[in-house]
Amino acid sequence: MMLAKQVRHIVILILLFFQANYLFSLNYKFSDIPIDTVKISSKDFQANLDSLLNNFFVSQSLKVNTNNINMSQDADSFNDVIPYFSDSVYIKRLKSLPSVIDMTYNDKVRAFIELYVNKKRKNVKVMLGLSQYYFPIFEEILDKQGIPQELKYLTIIESALNPRAVSSVGASGLWQFMYTTGKIYDLQVNSLVDERRDPIKASYAAAKYLKDLYGIYKDWTLALAAYNCGPGNVNKAIKRSNGKTNFWEIYDYLPAETRSYVPAFIAANYMMNYYKEHNLFPQKIDFPTLTDTVMVDADMNFKDISEALNVPMQQLRDMNPQYKNDIIPGNSEAYSLKLPINLVTTFIGMEDTIAAKTKESLMKYTEVAPSHNYLQVSPTDDIIRINYKTKKDDTFFKLANKFNVDADALKEWNRMRNKKLKPGQKLIIYTTKKEKTEKIEAKPFVNNTAERKSDSGEKKSILTEKTKKIKDSLKKSEKQERKSKYTSYKVKKGESLSAISKKFEGTTVKDLIEWNDLNKDGKITPGQIIKIKSIK
């Protein structure tokens, strides 16, 4: 058992080391904290707060409670007095918290406390209101995993309790999982479903991840730091500090964002426990107090569910944020749908009718998820996938003409919408075996009843049999992609990337540099762990 845990920790370290290095190579930084100017990952944090206010239940509550108030001003300015407290008061209160995590107090922590209770009062009220819905979910899961309850406050600094929060580098959901980390912890992400945004599944994943990190460091503040920047960066900081294993002793060696992360977490603990002392009170959020979950085993559109149950679309979205395009793909596997408990019986009684209506709309009209961009070809055409390595002077436009596809489709297949091509990049291209193919177009997701028309003006439905063929082909490709995995290789003394690449058929030096985010000179050291991609 102990050996299995050690192996798991080593695997996590290896995988997350490369991810963390990539993130910080993008200069994704959490601003350092002078006492007079506090910025919590300014763009991402403020974007999450702003987006939070668009939540259906939040916006409805704000309309009711601030009917005659100019919302451009902080609502607290009308009736709140902001109290001032000395350092000794903050120290005493933090020491009084029932926590196994070290709640150190210093000027950095105070700066974050003042940000929450002075400058972000309206947002804090909303988060206090939402916590009454989300925190019981987090507390139950954290308790099952046997880890501290106060870790629930991570969601305050990660996402501002906004399940749709997305960072500038692609982290998503309440717990802000990156794609790779989410996959490691069994969170499904595809064109229609993103379980990083599922409050329950993401909470289980976060609890397991935090538990694994604590297993590595045996210190919760270091585990929190690793949750933010990855174990690789924490290990570097420990090494540069001559082996110190206290967060505040390795503080200066951590990435700028992570230096702010633990102080922000401590401040969030303070704020969520002592808000009343600062004249802050929860915003009333009309989330259904009683909900239930039903499993759906047929494709269903939120639009059809909304009409059948007479509930707003936005309410369905807020209760089920994991569905990216308002579609539950129940035909592939059973998926959950959360509803107010008083509507569950009604839904069960109308389930077949709703499913039939969705099926009819899917059969009649083209409904294509943006990331799949199915091909408009004859059912007799054979779909093939081409793995293409870009050459000098290649552009999306040139390749689109060469393979008779649409440039936008090409970008979306490879998730490169805003990127330029470089020599040596590997692209996926879907086409047919026919020499002359109809052009592949990137189609928007269609959810309305507008029909396509032919040039003669006659209405026609398209992509019924065609779409099924392409879907089956792409699903097969996705299964093959999921078999891809990385193996770890320990660099031996005297080895170069060139020598290592020759040991693995089909692997080039450029591949090794790309897979491991190495410098262009390809410098490696003996004992270094690198990853090698292999296809089973």
N, C-alpha and C positions, 0 to 999 in steps of 0.2 A: 504493500500500500504506500509506504513512504517513498519507495523507488519510483512508483507511478507518478506521485505528486511532484517529485524532483524533475522527472522527465517532462511533465506538463509545464513546469515553470521554465525550463530551458527552452522549450519550443516557443512559449509565449515571448520570452526575451528576444529570441532570434527574429521572430516575425514582426514584433512591434518595434524593434530597434531600427529596422529599415524604414518602416512607416514613419516613425518619429523624425528620422533624419530627413526624409523627404519633405515633411510638413515644415520643418524649420528652415529648410533650404529655400522655401517660398517666402521667407521673412515674415511669417505669420506670428506677430508678437503681441504680447500683452503688455501694455505700456508700463514702464517702471513707475514707482509711486513716490513722487515728492509729496510731502504732507499737504501742500496747498493746491495741487492739481491732480485729481484722481481720475484715471480713465480705465474703465474695465473693458479691455479689448474693444475699444470705442465703437468701431463699425458693427461688429457682430452683436455685442451686448445691446446697443441702442436699437439695432434692427430687430432683435428678438423682442425687446420691449414694445416697439412700435407695432410689430406684427401681432403681438399678444392682444393689443387693444382692438384688433379686428375680429377676434374670436366672437362667435355668435352670441354666446351667453354673456360674455364681457360687454360687448357693445350694447346688448339689450339692457343690461343692468345700468350701464352708464347713462343711457337715454332716460331711464326712469329716475335715477337718483340725481341727475344734473340737468333737469329739464330747463331751468331758466338761468343756467350758469354758462358763462363764456369759457369753453373748454380750452381756449388758447392759454388760459392762466391755470396755474396749479390750484385745484379745488380747495386745497388746504388753506390757501391764503385768505379764504373768506371766514373761517371759523377756528383755525388752529393756532395755537401758540407753540413754537418750537423751543423746547427746553434745552438748557445747556448743562452738561455734567462734566465733572472733573475726571482725570485719569483714575484716581483712586476708586471712584464709583464704578467705572467700566471694569477695572481689575477685579473688584469684589463680585460683580455680577457674573463675569466670565468664570470665576472660580466656583461660583455657586451652581453652575450648570451641571447636570448629571451626565458627564461625558467621560469616556475612556480615551478620547482623543485630546491631545495636548492643546489647550486653548490659551496660547501665549498672547500677551497684550503688549503692543508697542505702537510707535507712531504710524506704522504702515496699517496695522489693524484699525486704529482709530480713524485713519483717513477713509477707509471703506465703510466703517460704521456711519460716519457723517455723510458719506455719499448716499447711503440707503435712507437714513432717517431725516436728512435735511433736503437733499437735492432731488431724490426720486420718490417723493412721498406718494404721488398718485399711483405710480407703478407698483410701489410696495403694497398699497392698499389692495390692488387687484391681485397681486401674488398671494397676499394673506387670504383673500377670498377663495382663490383657486386651490390653495393648500388644503382647504377643508374637503375638497373632492379628491385630490391626488395623494395627499400624504397617507391616508389610511391604506391605499394600495401599496405604496412604497414600504410602509412600516411592516405590513404583513410579510412581504417578500424578504426584506432585510432580516426579519426575525427568523424566517425559515432557513435562511442561509447562515444564521448565527453570527451576524456582523452588526456593528453599532447602528442604532436607530438614527443617530445624528447625521449619518451619511446621506439621508434624504435631502439635506440642505444643499447638496452638490447641484441639484437641479435648479436651484435659484441662480447660481453663477454660471451654470452651463447653458441654460435655455430660458431663464425667467419663467419657468413653468409653461413654456409654449411648445406643445408637441410637434408643431410644424417648423420649429426653429432650424435654420440651415446656416452654417457658418460660411465664411468666405472660402474655406478650403474643402467644403463638402460634408462636414460633420452634420449629422441630422438627428432630430428628435429631442425628447426631454433630457436624455443623458448624453447627447451629442456624440454618437458613435460614428467613426469613420467607416467607410465601406469594408475595408479589410478586417478591422477589428470586429465589426458586426458579423462578418462571415465566420470568423474564428469562433464566435459565441452563438452560432446557429441562427442568426437573424436573416431571414429571407429578404432579398432585395431584387426586384425585377421590374419590368415595365409597368406593372399594375399595382404591385404591393411593395411597401417599404416598411418592414417590421421594426426598423429603428424608431419609427414614429408610433409604434404600438405601445401604450403606457405599461401594459402588463409584461409582454414579452421582452421589451427593452429593459425593464426594471430587473427581471430575472438575469438577463445578460450582464447588466451593470453590476449586480450583486456578486455574480460569479467572478467577473473580471477583478473587482476590488478585493475579493477574497483571495484570488490568485496573487495579486500584487502584494497583499499583506503577507502571504506565505513566502514571498521572496525577501521582503525587507524587514518583517517583524516590527514595523513601525508605521502607524497610520498616516503621519504627515508625509513620510516618504512614499507611501502607497498613493496618496492623493497627488503628489507631485508627478509620480509615474503615470497616473491616470491622465494627467494633462499633457505631458510631453513625451511619454513613453519611457520604458525602463532603460533604454540605451542612453538617453540623456542624463538620467539620474545616476546611472553607473559612471558616466564620464565625470559628473560633478563630484562623486565620492572619490574617484581616483585622483582628480586634480586637487582635492582638499586633503590629500594624504590619508585617505581612508576614514575620514569622519563620517558618521552615520546619523547625524542630527540635522534636521531640515535647516535650522537657522545657521548651522556651521558650514553647510554647503551652499547657502543662499547665493553668495556672490558668483558661484560657478554654474548656476542653473540658467536656462534661457529666461529672458526678460519676462515673458508671459507667466512662466511658472513661479517666479519670485512673487508675483502678485496673486497667484492662485490660492495658496494656502491662507494668506491674510484675508482674502475675500471670503473664503469658506468660513473662517472664524467669525468674521463680521456678520455673515448670513446667519450663523447660529445665534449670535447676540440679537440681531434684529428680529428674528422670528420668535424669540422668547421674551423680549423686553419691549415690544412695539407699543404696548399700552403706556409705558412710562414716557414715551415720546409723542403721546397724543395721536397715535396711529391706530386705526381700527379696520378690520376686514371689509372690503367692498362686498356687498351682497351679490353673489353670482348665482343666477338661477339655473345651475346645473341640476338635472333631476337627482333627487336624493336617493331614489331607489331605481336601480337599473338591473337589467339581466342580459345575458348573452345567449344568442341562438346560433347554431351552426348552419351555414348555408351551403348546400351541395349542388347548386345550379348557378349559372351566370345571372347576376342581377345588377341592374342599373339604379343608382341612387335616385335618379329622376322618377323611375317607376315606383320605387319604394315610397318616395316622398308623396307622390300623388295618391297612392293607395292608403297610406296611413295619415295623410293630411298633416305632415310635419315639414318644416322648412328644410330645404336641401342643406343649408349651412349648418343646421343643427345635427344632421346626420354626419356631415363631414367632421365636425368638432368631436363627436362621440366616437368616430371611427377614422382617425387621422391617417391610418396606415394605407388607405386606398388612394392611390395617386390620381386616378382619372375617373373617380366616381363609379367604378365598376368593381364588383366582387366576382372574381373568376372562379366561381364554385364548381364549374364543370371539371376543372383540373384536379381539385382537391377541396375538401370541406374547409370553409373559412368562417371566422366568427363575425357576428354583427351585434353591436351593443345598442340597445334600445331602452327608452323609459319602460319600467316594468308594466305600466298600465297598457302598453301597446303590444306586448309580446304575444298575448293570445290572439289579438287581431291579426298580427303578422302571420302567425302560424296558420290561421284560417285562410289567409289570402296568398300564402307562399307560392302555391302552384300557379295561381293567376298572374302574380307578379313575374315569376320566372318565364311563363309563356309569353307575356308581353315583351319582356326583354329579348327573348329568343326571336320573336317576330321582327323586332327592330334590327337585330343583328343580321338576320337572314335577308331583310329587304334592302338594307343600306350598308354602305361600306363604313365600318368602324375600325379604324386602324390606330393602334397605339403608336405614338410618335417615334419611339425608339426602335420599332420593328420595321416600319416602312415596307410593307409587303409588296412584292413585285406584281405588276400588271402584265401577266403572260397567259398564254394558252394553257389549259389543264394538261395538255399533252407534252408541254415543255418540261425538261428535267432541270431542276434548280441545282446549281453548283455553287460551292463556296471557294473563292480564290484567296489564298494567302499571298499578299503582294508586298514586296520590299521596295520602298521608294528609291528612286534614283535622283541624281542631280537634275535640277530644273523641273521636276515633277510638281504639278499643282493639282488641286482638287478639280479645277476646270478641265485640265488636260486629261486626267484620269477618267473623269466623267464621260468625256467624248470617246476615249479609247475603249472603255468597256460598255458604252452606251447606257450609262446610268445617270441619275440626277446627282449633282454635286452635293445638295443638301442631304440626300439619303446617305451618300458616302460619308459625310461628316458625322451623321448621327449613328451610323453603324459602328463607328470607331470612337464615338464620344469626343469628338474634336471640333465642335462647332466653332469655337473662337481661336483655334490654333492654326499655325502655318505648318506646312510639311517641311521636314528636314530629310536629307539623304539617309537611308538606312532604317527608316521607320517601317514597322510592319502594319499593314492594313488588311482588313477583312472586306471582301467585295462579293456580293451576291449577284449572280447573273444566271443565264441559261446556256445550255449546250448549243442552242441554235446560233448560227452565224449572225443572223439579224434578229435582234430582240426588240420588243417594244420598250420604250424608255422607262426606267424605274424612277418613280417620283416619291418625294417625301410628303406624305399626306398628313394633314392635321387630324387630330381626333375629332370625330363628328358625333355629336350627341343630339342633334336636332332632326327634324323631319324633312329638311330640304333635300330634294332629289337631284342627282346629276342628270344632265341632259346631253344627248348626242349633238353633233354639229347640225343635224337636221331639226333639232328642237324636240325630238321624241324623248320621253323619259325612259330610263332604263336602270335596272338594279345591276350592280356589278360585284365582282369578287365574292361569290358564294362558294362555288366549287374551287375557284382559283385561290381564294384566301385560305381555304382549308388545306390545300396542297402546300402552300408556302408556309403556313403556320407549322404544319407537321415537319417540313424540312428544317425550319429555323429552330424548332424545339429539339430536333435531333442534333443540330449544331451546338445548341446551348448545353445539351447533355455531354457532348464531347468536350466542350470547353470546361465543364465542371470537373472533368477528369484530370485537367491540368493541375500540376502541383509542383511545388518547389522542394528540392532536396538540399540538405545542408552539406557543405564541403569545407573542411578545415585546411587552410593553406599551409603547405609544408615549406621548410627552409629551402631557399633557392628557387622556388617556383614563381613563375610569372603568369599573367593572364593568358598569354599565348600558349604556354605549356598546359595550363588547366583546360583551356578550350578544346585542345586536341584529345583530351580524355573523354569528352562527351560529344558524341556524334551530332553534327548539325549545329553545334554551338560556336559562336564567334566571339572574339574579344569585345566587339561592340555590344553583343548580347549581355555579356557579363557586366560590363560597365553600366548598361541600362538597367538590368535587373537589380543591381546592388547600389545604384545611385553613386557610383564612384566618380572621381575626377577624371578628366579626359586623358590624363597621363597614365591612368590605370594602375596607380601605385597601390600595392597590397603588402601586408606584413605577415611573417610566419605566425601561425596560430589564429589568424583572423578567420572568422566564419563567413562564408559567402553562400549565396543561394543559387542553385542551378535549376532551371525550369525543365521539366520532363513531361512527356505526354504518354499516358498509359493507353 
